[in-house]
Amino acid sequence: MKSTFILIFFFFIYSQSQAQVTSDALLFSENHQTVTARSMALGNALGALGGDMSTANLNPAGMAIYRRMELGLSLGAMFDNTTTNFLGNQTKDRLSQFSFGNVGLVIAAPTRRSRTDWKSVNIGLTFNRISNFARNFTYQGVSTGSRVQSFAENSAGVSTKNLDPYEGWLAYNAYLMDSVAGGYIPNGGLSDTSYTYKYQNVRRTGGVNELGFTIGGNYNNKLYLAATIGVDFMEMNEDRLYQETSDSLDFRALDFTENRNVKGTGINLKVGMIYRINKLVRVGFAVHTPTAYRLIDSYNTGLYGEIVYDSVLQKTNYAMEDAEPYVLQHDLATPWVFMGSVGVVIPKRGFIGLDVEYSDYGWASFSLLANERTAANNQFINDLNRRVESSYKGVLKARLGAEIALGLARIRLGYQFQTSPYEIGIDGVTDLRHDISAGFGLRWKHFYLDFAYSHTLKDFEYSPYTSSTTIQRITGASQTGHAMLTIGALIFRDRSDS
């Protein structure tokens, strides 16, 4: 019974609040890859053009266009500036980190058979960074209500000995709440009309790397077909420090820390095609199956409290290391992805690419391992999936990129746009995403060098906890810069390749 309650509580704090920055269903399903400098500069609009290792994760048919063996490495850096607004109080935070893009090898093997129109069979082995979870933001200000109200409400109907060890038990033993008939109430004068100073910092790191094995074929230099088997390695670390203080109440201070670590592996399949209508125009299409993740989720909390209780100042401190973190294994299936592309090639001058992608984050679904599938747990997981379905909707992504060739040099521009994934919008928050990018490259006979910079604009809304009487709502906007450098070598060169 206790493990069932902890399971329900564990999922509750990460999936119940639709106002939270993001939930697992969205966070682990989104793909905003920064793989190669060339692709980044072009806004990843290479779905119908190919010839870049990033296409293994977009339209695998782009790997079948290669006519030579190629080896590449991409490294970069990310810089994020986030501004939050809490009741008119603005707070700014910065985050910077090293960024890995990709390392990969493509082998183009001509068939050299006069009786077949299959010109080559290409094999690609890539290790690409397809998602980055990094985020750091802070908010602070004075408002009514307290997080202790949330602790008390979440503990309603639970006996004292069965209080959840990660919230209710901590608050009860820190004298922050007392039991009453049928539930619990906050102590120290805390109510939905009392004012407290609030501060929180949320810091998240991690991302998804994908090991991809691609095989594709070139049919008569007109039709290119390929498939990628992707094995994803995901890790996310999130630390949250929440503080409340008061100078006018018996309640004096609260420090509540949360730490979460999620690790897992997943597998998916991507298939795609590119068709050359003529020398100028190409079209492409790709489908990504859901990524089937097996995740190990670890969660722990700690609490420090100060409150005058029975005329005595009580100070309590329950550190995270005092108890073992709760660990849960569960599965997640991300949504299907459908992509269509058009490319226009201007011989020896450059090209223009346009990609349109659709995915519905409401299709993401959680499931339990066999040993967790009790009647109560199954009912809860079904309710959770229904909340995911009602919270998120289909998302349209559009990518546009252009490259101009000037001798050895290549000048590139790109733009990406994404609609909001949320069913219910918040006033003043669009949840739209814009990525503006640019870059340049140098191409020699057996070597190339590319550089790109991408600037992302996105706003968001966040709620630190849920309460039936007071809602704490924070709005924010982030500007993220990403620089990437790619170096590559053309190990062998096909004689027919100009």
HELIX and SHEET records of a PDB file:
HELIX    1   1 LYS A    2  SER A   15  1                                  14    
HELIX    2   2 ASP A   24  LEU A   27  1                                   4    
HELIX    3   3 ALA A   37  ALA A   41  1                                   5    
HELIX    4   4 MET A   53  ASN A   57  5                                   5    
HELIX    5   5 PRO A   60  MET A   63  5                                   4    
HELIX    6   6 ARG A  147  ASN A  154  1                                   8    
HELIX    7   7 THR A  160  ASN A  162  5                                   3    
HELIX    8   8 GLY A  168  ASN A  173  1                                   6    
HELIX    9   9 MET A  320  ASP A  322  5                                   3    
HELIX   10  10 TYR A  361  TRP A  363  5                                   3    
HELIX   11  11 ALA A  370  GLU A  372  5                                   3    
HELIX   12  12 ALA A  375  SER A  391  1                                  17    
SHEET    1   A15 ARG A 135  THR A 144  0                                        
SHEET    2   A15 TYR A 195  TYR A 219 -1                                        
SHEET    3   A15 TRP A 118  ASN A 132 -1                                        
SHEET    4   A15 ASN A  89  PRO A 110 -1                                        
SHEET    5   A15 GLU A  70  PHE A  86 -1                                        
SHEET    6   A15 ILE A 474  LEU A 490 -1                                        
SHEET    7   A15 PHE A 447  TYR A 462 -1                                        
SHEET    8   A15 ARG A 433  ARG A 443 -1                                        
SHEET    9   A15 ALA A 409  GLN A 418 -1                                        
SHEET   10   A15 GLY A 394  LEU A 406 -1                                        
SHEET   11   A15 GLY A 350  ASP A 360 -1                                        
SHEET   12   A15 VAL A 337  ILE A 346 -1                                        
SHEET   13   A15 VAL A 281  HIS A 288 -1                                        
SHEET   14   A15 PHE A 251  ARG A 276 -1                                        
SHEET   15   A15 LEU A 223  THR A 245 -1                                        
SHEET    1   B16 ARG A 135  THR A 144  0                                        
SHEET    2   B16 TYR A 195  TYR A 219 -1                                        
SHEET    3   B16 TRP A 118  ASN A 132 -1                                        
SHEET    4   B16 ASN A  89  PRO A 110 -1                                        
SHEET    5   B16 GLU A  70  PHE A  86 -1                                        
SHEET    6   B16 ILE A 474  LEU A 490 -1                                        
SHEET    7   B16 PHE A 447  TYR A 462 -1                                        
SHEET    8   B16 ARG A 433  ARG A 443 -1                                        
SHEET    9   B16 ALA A 409  GLN A 418 -1                                        
SHEET   10   B16 GLY A 394  LEU A 406 -1                                        
SHEET   11   B16 GLY A 350  ASP A 360 -1                                        
SHEET   12   B16 VAL A 337  ILE A 346 -1                                        
SHEET   13   B16 VAL A 281  HIS A 288 -1                                        
SHEET   14   B16 PHE A 251  ARG A 276 -1                                        
SHEET   15   B16 ALA A 292  TYR A 309 -1                                        
SHEET   16   B16 VAL A 312  TYR A 318 -1                                        
SHEET    1   C17 ARG A 135  THR A 144  0                                        
SHEET    2   C17 TYR A 195  TYR A 219 -1                                        
SHEET    3   C17 TRP A 118  ASN A 132 -1                                        
SHEET    4   C17 ASN A  89  PRO A 110 -1                                        
SHEET    5   C17 GLU A  70  PHE A  86 -1                                        
SHEET    6   C17 ILE A 474  LEU A 490 -1                                        
SHEET    7   C17 PHE A 447  TYR A 462 -1                                        
SHEET    8   C17 ARG A 433  ARG A 443 -1                                        
SHEET    9   C17 ALA A 409  GLN A 418 -1                                        
SHEET   10   C17 GLY A 394  LEU A 406 -1                                        
SHEET   11   C17 GLY A 350  ASP A 360 -1                                        
SHEET   12   C17 VAL A 337  ILE A 346 -1                                        
SHEET   13   C17 VAL A 281  HIS A 288 -1                                        
SHEET   14   C17 PHE A 251  ARG A 276 -1                                        
SHEET   15   C17 ALA A 292  TYR A 309 -1                                        
SHEET   16   C17 TYR A 326  ALA A 333 -1                                        
SHEET   17   C17 SER A 365  LEU A 368 -1                                        
SHEET    1   D 2 MET A 177  VAL A 180  0                                        
SHEET    2   D 2 GLY A 183  PRO A 186 -1                                        
END                                                                             
